[in-house]
Amino acid sequence: MKATEKIKVIIIDDSRVITEALQRVLKRLEYIDNVGCARNVPRAIAMINQLKPDLIILDINLDEELENPEGILLLTTLRKKYPKLKIVMMTHKSGPQHRTLCMANGANYFLDKTKDMKLLPETLKQVYREKLEMMQRKRKLKRRILFRVLRYLFDTILFKSIGRLIHALVVGLKKAGQTGHTSRVTNRKVHHHHPM
């Protein structure tokens, strides 16, 4: 499998236990490249800006002491800045109100840490398939563009070549006609000078 085909994933969670558990899951998936882990928002933003992942696994609460969940704020920020980034919210706060809030702010998937860990591989596989399909569409588009460019160049060169050939034939015929006319005139002049 090519490295470019793999899904680059960043884990953003303040729990070392959860982070290590997720890393073990990702390590078993050949189509995943776990490029990094972040435990707070500044580190997460810096890592995402630098590594440009395909997908992040994000917890709602990155600091239990804060009243407003930092994960939701980061979700909103990332969705605006990286509209194509796949975001999987994975949290213990799996109530319907949290799910609704996350999906409304741009999450692609919402999983419960306590019971949905087994669903993560299939979720990531879906993202992987989508990436492959997108890459295939891009390759087909590049091939179509290349074909059109080559066809244009071929038609242009062929047209110019035919044009030059026709021009050369016309010029040649004109010269041949002028030469024939001159010969006839010369012959007539020579004929008048013959003694009777």
N, C-alpha and C positions, 0 to 999 in steps of 0.2 A: 504494500500500500504506500502510495506517495505521501510525503509529509504534508503537501499542500491540500490533500484530500481530507486529512484528519480535522476533527473539530477542536479548535483551541479553546480551552475552558479555564476560567479563573473562579476559584471558590472564595466567597466573601462571607465569613462567619467568625464571630468572636470566641467561639467555643473550640478549644483545641481538640476535644474528644470528637466533636462532630466533623471538624475539618479532617482529622485523620481517618475517620470512618468513610467519609466521602472520597478521600484519596485512594483508599483501598478498593472502593467500588470502581473508580475511574481507571485504576491501573489494570484492571481485568478486561477493559474494553479497548480492543486494538485500534478502533477508529477515533479514540480520544487522545488528545495531547494536553495533559494538565500542566499549563504553563506557569501557574502561580497561585498563591493563597494570600489573602489580605484579611486582617482582623479589625480594621477600622476604615472609615470613609476616606481620609486623605491618602492612605496607602492604596486603597482600592482604585481611586481615581487616577493616581499616578501610574499604577500598573496597567490599567485599561488603556490609558492614553498612549503608553509605550508599547504594549504588546498587541493591541488591537485583537482581542479574542472574538471568536464567533459566538460564544455563549458564556454567561456567568450564572453561578448558583449563589443566590443572595438570601440572607436571613433578614427578617423584618427588624429584629432588635439587635443592633450591633453594640449597644451600650444599655444595659438594663436600668441604669440610673436615670436615663433621659426620659422626659415625659413624652416627647414626640419620637416615634420610631425612626431611627436614622436610616434604616433600610428602605422605608417608603420614600423618604426625601431623596435618597440616592437613586432609587428606581425612577422617580420623576425626572431627575436631572439627566440620567443616562438615556432615558427614552427620547428626550428632546435632542440630545447631542448625537446619539447613535441610534437612529430609527431602525436600522436593520439588525442591531444586536439582539440576540435571543436571550431572554431573561427568565430564569427559573427561580421562583420564590420558594424557598424551603424553610419552613418554620414550625415551631410548636404551637403558634397561634393560628390554628386552622379553622376557626369559626367562620361562618358564612359572611360576617361583616368584614373580616380580614381578607377573605378571598375576593369579595366584591371590591374592596378598596384597592387591592393589588392589581386586579385585572383592569379596573378603571384607570389606573395610573400607568398602564403600559406593560404589565407582566404578560409573558406568553404562556407560562405554566405556573401552577400553584400546587405544591406538594406538602404533605404533612410529614415532618421528620419522624414521628413515632410510628407511622403505619404505611407511608408511601415510599420508603427508601427502595423497595423492590421495584417500584415503577420508574425509577430514575433511568436505568439502562435503556428501557424502551423509549422513554422521552428523548434521550440523547440520540438514540438510533434514528428516530424520526427527523431530528435536526440534521443528522448526518446525511440521510437520504435527500433531504431538501437541498443541502449544500451540493451534493453530487449532481442533482438535477440542474441546479443553477449553473454549475461549472460546465455541464454538457451543453446547456443553452448558449452560454458564452462562447464555447468552442465552435458550435455550429454557426453562430452569428459571425465570428471572426472568419470562418471558412467562406461564408457567403460574401462577406465584404471583400476578402482576398480574391475570390472568383470574379466578382464584379470589376474590381480594379484591373485584374489581368485581362478580362474580356474587353474592357474599355481600351487598355493599352494595345491589345492585339488588333481590335477594330480600327483604332486610330492609326496605328502603324500600317496596317493592311490598306486602309483607305488612302493614306498618303502615298504608299508604294504604288497602288493602282493609279492614283492621280499622276504621279511622276511618269509612270509607264505610258499612260495615255498622252500626256504632254509630249513625251519624247517621240511617240509615234506620229503625233500631229506635226511636230516640228520637222521630223524626218520626211513626212509626206509632202510638206510644203517645200522643203529643200529639193526633194526629188522632182516635184512639179515645176519648180523654178528652173532647175537644171535641164529638164526636158524641153521647156519652153525656149530657153536660151539656145539649145542645140538646134531646134527647128528653125529659129530665126537665123542662125548662123548658116545652116544648110541652104536656106532660101537665098541668102546673100551670096554665098559661094556659087550657086546655080546661075545667078544673073551675070556673073563675070565670065562664064564659059564662052568661048568663041562659037559663033553659029556655024 
